[in-house]
Amino acid sequence: MVVHGREFADLYYMDSPYSHPPYQQQAGMAWTLIQNPSIGGLTRLLQKFGGTSIRYVSHKCDPKVEHEGKTTRYAGCLIVLVEPDGKEYTRRYFGSVIEIGGQFKFLSYSNQL
């Protein structure tokens, strides 16, 4: 469900903003900067929802889609869920989603939890 390091380096990095000015970072550094908040976000998701029941209601992403070479990146995605307390919440439960050749993956699990 999430991009792993080899996919990042081989499929995403070269066309991403991380490889060009003003960012222009090495692939390993860019990957580290994405992974640190992603690991924390996944930990929070699992702590909050692991072993519980949630219900998907809807989603909406920012209408501005970024085309980065062969990759399309969707950002600002908000998900509406009914959480274990029975209340409906609209939150960012993950970071960007990338699409390459019709395949979708999370770029990170960075979230607002």
SELUM-362054 format. One record per residue: residue in one letter; residue number from 1; x negated, z, y negated of N, C-alpha, C in turn. Coordinates in nm, 2 decimals. Example, Ala and Ser with C-alpha at 12.3 -4.5 7.8 and 13.67 -1.06 7.14 Angstrom:
2
{r 'A', 1, {-1.32, 0.78, 0.57}, {-1.23, 0.78, 0.45}, {-1.32, 0.78, 0.33}}
{r 'S', 2, {-1.28, 0.71, 0.22}, {-1.37, 0.71, 0.11}, {-1.29, 0.79, 0.00}}
# end
This chain:
113
{r 'M', 1, {-0.08, 0.00, 0.12}, {0.00, 0.00, 0.00}, {-0.08, 0.00, -0.13}}
{r 'V', 2, {-0.21, 0.05, -0.12}, {-0.29, 0.06, -0.24}, {-0.42, -0.03, -0.21}}
{r 'V', 3, {-0.47, -0.09, -0.32}, {-0.59, -0.17, -0.31}, {-0.70, -0.08, -0.27}}
{r 'H', 4, {-0.79, -0.13, -0.17}, {-0.90, -0.05, -0.14}, {-1.03, -0.11, -0.20}}
{r 'G', 5, {-1.14, -0.05, -0.19}, {-1.26, -0.09, -0.27}, {-1.30, -0.23, -0.24}}
{r 'R', 6, {-1.30, -0.28, -0.12}, {-1.35, -0.41, -0.09}, {-1.25, -0.52, -0.15}}
{r 'E', 7, {-1.12, -0.49, -0.15}, {-1.02, -0.58, -0.21}, {-1.05, -0.58, -0.37}}
{r 'F', 8, {-1.07, -0.47, -0.42}, {-1.10, -0.46, -0.56}, {-1.21, -0.54, -0.60}}
{r 'A', 9, {-1.32, -0.53, -0.53}, {-1.45, -0.60, -0.56}, {-1.43, -0.75, -0.54}}
{r 'D', 10, {-1.37, -0.79, -0.42}, {-1.36, -0.93, -0.39}, {-1.24, -1.01, -0.45}}
{r 'L', 11, {-1.13, -0.94, -0.47}, {-1.01, -1.01, -0.51}, {-0.97, -0.99, -0.66}}
{r 'Y', 12, {-1.00, -0.87, -0.71}, {-0.94, -0.84, -0.84}, {-1.05, -0.83, -0.95}}
{r 'Y', 13, {-1.16, -0.77, -0.93}, {-1.26, -0.73, -1.03}, {-1.30, -0.85, -1.12}}
{r 'M', 14, {-1.34, -0.96, -1.06}, {-1.40, -1.07, -1.14}, {-1.30, -1.12, -1.25}}
{r 'D', 15, {-1.17, -1.12, -1.22}, {-1.08, -1.17, -1.32}, {-1.02, -1.06, -1.41}}
{r 'S', 16, {-1.05, -0.94, -1.38}, {-0.99, -0.82, -1.45}, {-1.06, -0.80, -1.58}}
{r 'P', 17, {-0.99, -0.72, -1.67}, {-1.05, -0.69, -1.80}, {-1.18, -0.61, -1.78}}
{r 'Y', 18, {-1.20, -0.54, -1.67}, {-1.32, -0.46, -1.65}, {-1.45, -0.54, -1.64}}
{r 'S', 19, {-1.44, -0.66, -1.61}, {-1.56, -0.74, -1.60}, {-1.60, -0.82, -1.72}}
{r 'H', 20, {-1.52, -0.81, -1.83}, {-1.54, -0.88, -1.95}, {-1.54, -0.79, -2.07}}
{r 'P', 21, {-1.61, -0.83, -2.18}, {-1.60, -0.75, -2.30}, {-1.46, -0.72, -2.35}}
{r 'P', 22, {-1.42, -0.61, -2.41}, {-1.51, -0.51, -2.45}, {-1.55, -0.40, -2.34}}
{r 'Y', 23, {-1.48, -0.41, -2.23}, {-1.51, -0.31, -2.12}, {-1.64, -0.34, -2.05}}
{r 'Q', 24, {-1.65, -0.46, -1.99}, {-1.77, -0.51, -1.92}, {-1.84, -0.40, -1.84}}
{r 'Q', 25, {-1.78, -0.35, -1.74}, {-1.84, -0.25, -1.65}, {-1.88, -0.31, -1.52}}
{r 'Q', 26, {-1.97, -0.24, -1.45}, {-2.01, -0.28, -1.32}, {-1.89, -0.25, -1.23}}
{r 'A', 27, {-1.87, -0.33, -1.12}, {-1.76, -0.31, -1.03}, {-1.74, -0.17, -0.98}}
{r 'G', 28, {-1.86, -0.11, -0.94}, {-1.85, 0.03, -0.89}, {-1.81, 0.13, -0.99}}
{r 'M', 29, {-1.85, 0.11, -1.11}, {-1.80, 0.20, -1.22}, {-1.65, 0.19, -1.25}}
{r 'A', 30, {-1.61, 0.06, -1.25}, {-1.47, 0.04, -1.28}, {-1.38, 0.09, -1.17}}
{r 'W', 31, {-1.43, 0.08, -1.04}, {-1.36, 0.13, -0.93}, {-1.35, 0.28, -0.93}}
{r 'T', 32, {-1.46, 0.35, -0.97}, {-1.46, 0.49, -0.98}, {-1.36, 0.54, -1.09}}
{r 'L', 33, {-1.36, 0.47, -1.20}, {-1.27, 0.51, -1.31}, {-1.12, 0.49, -1.27}}
{r 'I', 34, {-1.09, 0.40, -1.18}, {-0.95, 0.38, -1.13}, {-0.92, 0.49, -1.02}}
{r 'Q', 35, {-1.02, 0.51, -0.94}, {-1.00, 0.60, -0.82}, {-0.98, 0.75, -0.86}}
{r 'N', 36, {-1.05, 0.80, -0.95}, {-1.04, 0.94, -0.99}, {-0.90, 0.98, -1.02}}
{r 'P', 37, {-0.83, 0.92, -1.11}, {-0.69, 0.96, -1.14}, {-0.60, 0.92, -1.03}}
{r 'S', 38, {-0.63, 0.82, -0.95}, {-0.55, 0.78, -0.84}, {-0.55, 0.88, -0.73}}
{r 'I', 39, {-0.66, 0.94, -0.70}, {-0.67, 1.04, -0.59}, {-0.59, 1.16, -0.64}}
{r 'G', 40, {-0.60, 1.20, -0.76}, {-0.52, 1.32, -0.81}, {-0.37, 1.29, -0.81}}
{r 'G', 41, {-0.34, 1.16, -0.85}, {-0.20, 1.12, -0.84}, {-0.14, 1.13, -0.70}}
{r 'L', 42, {-0.21, 1.08, -0.61}, {-0.16, 1.08, -0.47}, {-0.15, 1.22, -0.42}}
{r 'T', 43, {-0.24, 1.30, -0.45}, {-0.24, 1.45, -0.41}, {-0.11, 1.51, -0.47}}
{r 'R', 44, {-0.08, 1.48, -0.60}, {0.04, 1.54, -0.66}, {0.17, 1.49, -0.59}}
{r 'L', 45, {0.17, 1.36, -0.56}, {0.29, 1.30, -0.50}, {0.31, 1.36, -0.36}}
{r 'L', 46, {0.21, 1.38, -0.28}, {0.22, 1.44, -0.15}, {0.26, 1.59, -0.16}}
{r 'Q', 47, {0.20, 1.66, -0.25}, {0.24, 1.80, -0.27}, {0.39, 1.81, -0.31}}
{r 'K', 48, {0.43, 1.73, -0.40}, {0.57, 1.74, -0.45}, {0.67, 1.69, -0.35}}
{r 'F', 49, {0.64, 1.58, -0.28}, {0.74, 1.51, -0.20}, {0.72, 1.51, -0.05}}
{r 'G', 50, {0.60, 1.55, 0.00}, {0.57, 1.55, 0.14}, {0.67, 1.63, 0.22}}
{r 'G', 51, {0.73, 1.57, 0.32}, {0.82, 1.64, 0.41}, {0.96, 1.66, 0.35}}
{r 'T', 52, {0.98, 1.60, 0.23}, {1.12, 1.62, 0.17}, {1.19, 1.48, 0.17}}
{r 'S', 53, {1.31, 1.49, 0.12}, {1.39, 1.36, 0.12}, {1.41, 1.33, -0.03}}
{r 'I', 54, {1.38, 1.20, -0.06}, {1.40, 1.15, -0.19}, {1.48, 1.02, -0.18}}
{r 'R', 55, {1.55, 0.98, -0.28}, {1.63, 0.86, -0.28}, {1.60, 0.77, -0.39}}
{r 'Y', 56, {1.56, 0.64, -0.36}, {1.53, 0.54, -0.46}, {1.66, 0.50, -0.53}}
{r 'V', 57, {1.67, 0.49, -0.66}, {1.78, 0.44, -0.73}, {1.76, 0.30, -0.79}}
{r 'S', 58, {1.65, 0.29, -0.87}, {1.61, 0.17, -0.94}, {1.47, 0.17, -0.99}}
{r 'H', 59, {1.43, 0.06, -1.05}, {1.30, 0.05, -1.11}, {1.30, -0.05, -1.23}}
{r 'K', 60, {1.21, -0.03, -1.32}, {1.19, -0.13, -1.43}, {1.05, -0.12, -1.47}}
{r 'C', 61, {0.99, -0.24, -1.48}, {0.85, -0.25, -1.53}, {0.85, -0.31, -1.66}}
{r 'D', 62, {0.74, -0.29, -1.73}, {0.72, -0.36, -1.87}, {0.74, -0.51, -1.85}}
{r 'P', 63, {0.82, -0.57, -1.94}, {0.84, -0.71, -1.92}, {0.71, -0.80, -1.95}}
{r 'K', 64, {0.62, -0.74, -2.02}, {0.49, -0.81, -2.04}, {0.41, -0.80, -1.92}}
{r 'V', 65, {0.39, -0.92, -1.85}, {0.31, -0.92, -1.73}, {0.17, -0.98, -1.76}}
{r 'E', 66, {0.07, -0.92, -1.71}, {-0.07, -0.97, -1.73}, {-0.11, -1.06, -1.62}}
{r 'H', 67, {-0.15, -1.19, -1.66}, {-0.21, -1.28, -1.57}, {-0.36, -1.28, -1.58}}
{r 'E', 68, {-0.42, -1.24, -1.47}, {-0.57, -1.22, -1.48}, {-0.63, -1.31, -1.36}}
{r 'G', 69, {-0.65, -1.43, -1.40}, {-0.70, -1.52, -1.29}, {-0.59, -1.55, -1.19}}
{r 'K', 70, {-0.62, -1.53, -1.06}, {-0.52, -1.54, -0.96}, {-0.44, -1.42, -0.93}}
{r 'T', 71, {-0.46, -1.32, -1.02}, {-0.39, -1.19, -1.00}, {-0.28, -1.18, -1.11}}
{r 'T', 72, {-0.17, -1.13, -1.08}, {-0.07, -1.09, -1.17}, {-0.06, -0.94, -1.17}}
{r 'R', 73, {-0.06, -0.87, -1.29}, {-0.06, -0.73, -1.29}, {0.07, -0.68, -1.37}}
{r 'Y', 74, {0.14, -0.59, -1.30}, {0.26, -0.53, -1.36}, {0.23, -0.39, -1.39}}
{r 'A', 75, {0.26, -0.35, -1.52}, {0.22, -0.22, -1.57}, {0.35, -0.15, -1.62}}
{r 'G', 76, {0.34, -0.03, -1.65}, {0.45, 0.05, -1.71}, {0.57, 0.06, -1.63}}
{r 'C', 77, {0.55, 0.06, -1.50}, {0.67, 0.07, -1.41}, {0.73, 0.21, -1.40}}
{r 'L', 78, {0.86, 0.22, -1.43}, {0.93, 0.34, -1.42}, {1.02, 0.33, -1.30}}
{r 'I', 79, {1.03, 0.44, -1.22}, {1.11, 0.45, -1.10}, {1.22, 0.55, -1.12}}
{r 'V', 80, {1.34, 0.53, -1.09}, {1.45, 0.63, -1.09}, {1.46, 0.67, -0.95}}
{r 'L', 81, {1.44, 0.80, -0.93}, {1.46, 0.87, -0.79}, {1.55, 0.99, -0.80}}
{r 'V', 82, {1.62, 1.01, -0.70}, {1.69, 1.14, -0.68}, {1.59, 1.23, -0.60}}
{r 'E', 83, {1.54, 1.33, -0.67}, {1.43, 1.41, -0.61}, {1.50, 1.52, -0.53}}
{r 'P', 84, {1.42, 1.60, -0.45}, {1.47, 1.70, -0.36}, {1.57, 1.80, -0.43}}
{r 'D', 85, {1.56, 1.82, -0.56}, {1.65, 1.92, -0.62}, {1.79, 1.86, -0.65}}
{r 'G', 86, {1.80, 1.73, -0.61}, {1.93, 1.66, -0.63}, {1.95, 1.60, -0.76}}
{r 'K', 87, {1.85, 1.61, -0.85}, {1.86, 1.55, -0.98}, {1.79, 1.42, -0.99}}
{r 'E', 88, {1.84, 1.33, -1.08}, {1.79, 1.20, -1.09}, {1.68, 1.20, -1.20}}
{r 'Y', 89, {1.56, 1.15, -1.17}, {1.45, 1.15, -1.27}, {1.40, 1.01, -1.28}}
{r 'T', 90, {1.36, 0.97, -1.41}, {1.29, 0.85, -1.43}, {1.15, 0.88, -1.47}}
{r 'R', 91, {1.05, 0.84, -1.39}, {0.91, 0.87, -1.41}, {0.82, 0.76, -1.37}}
{r 'R', 92, {0.70, 0.77, -1.41}, {0.60, 0.68, -1.36}, {0.53, 0.75, -1.24}}
{r 'Y', 93, {0.56, 0.70, -1.12}, {0.51, 0.76, -1.00}, {0.39, 0.70, -0.95}}
{r 'F', 94, {0.34, 0.59, -1.01}, {0.22, 0.52, -0.97}, {0.17, 0.44, -1.09}}
{r 'G', 95, {0.05, 0.38, -1.08}, {-0.01, 0.30, -1.18}, {0.03, 0.16, -1.17}}
{r 'S', 96, {-0.05, 0.07, -1.21}, {-0.02, -0.08, -1.21}, {0.00, -0.13, -1.06}}
{r 'V', 97, {0.08, -0.23, -1.05}, {0.10, -0.31, -0.93}, {0.03, -0.44, -0.95}}
{r 'I', 98, {-0.04, -0.49, -0.85}, {-0.10, -0.62, -0.86}, {-0.04, -0.71, -0.75}}
{r 'E', 99, {-0.03, -0.84, -0.79}, {0.02, -0.94, -0.69}, {-0.09, -1.05, -0.68}}
{r 'I', 100, {-0.13, -1.08, -0.56}, {-0.22, -1.19, -0.53}, {-0.16, -1.27, -0.42}}
{r 'G', 101, {-0.13, -1.39, -0.45}, {-0.08, -1.48, -0.34}, {0.05, -1.43, -0.28}}
{r 'G', 102, {0.13, -1.37, -0.36}, {0.26, -1.33, -0.31}, {0.26, -1.19, -0.24}}
{r 'Q', 103, {0.14, -1.13, -0.23}, {0.12, -1.00, -0.17}, {0.11, -0.89, -0.29}}
{r 'F', 104, {0.18, -0.78, -0.27}, {0.18, -0.68, -0.38}, {0.12, -0.55, -0.32}}
{r 'K', 105, {0.04, -0.49, -0.41}, {-0.02, -0.36, -0.38}, {-0.03, -0.28, -0.51}}
{r 'F', 106, {-0.03, -0.14, -0.49}, {-0.06, -0.06, -0.60}, {-0.21, -0.06, -0.63}}
{r 'L', 107, {-0.24, -0.07, -0.76}, {-0.38, -0.07, -0.80}, {-0.42, 0.08, -0.80}}
{r 'S', 108, {-0.33, 0.17, -0.83}, {-0.36, 0.31, -0.83}, {-0.23, 0.40, -0.81}}
{r 'Y', 109, {-0.25, 0.52, -0.77}, {-0.14, 0.62, -0.77}, {-0.14, 0.71, -0.89}}
{r 'S', 110, {-0.21, 0.67, -0.99}, {-0.21, 0.75, -1.11}, {-0.06, 0.77, -1.16}}
{r 'N', 111, {-0.02, 0.89, -1.19}, {0.12, 0.91, -1.22}, {0.14, 1.02, -1.33}}
{r 'Q', 112, {0.27, 1.05, -1.35}, {0.31, 1.15, -1.46}, {0.35, 1.28, -1.39}}
{r 'L', 113, {0.32, 1.31, -1.27}, {0.36, 1.43, -1.21}, {0.27, 1.54, -1.25}}
# end
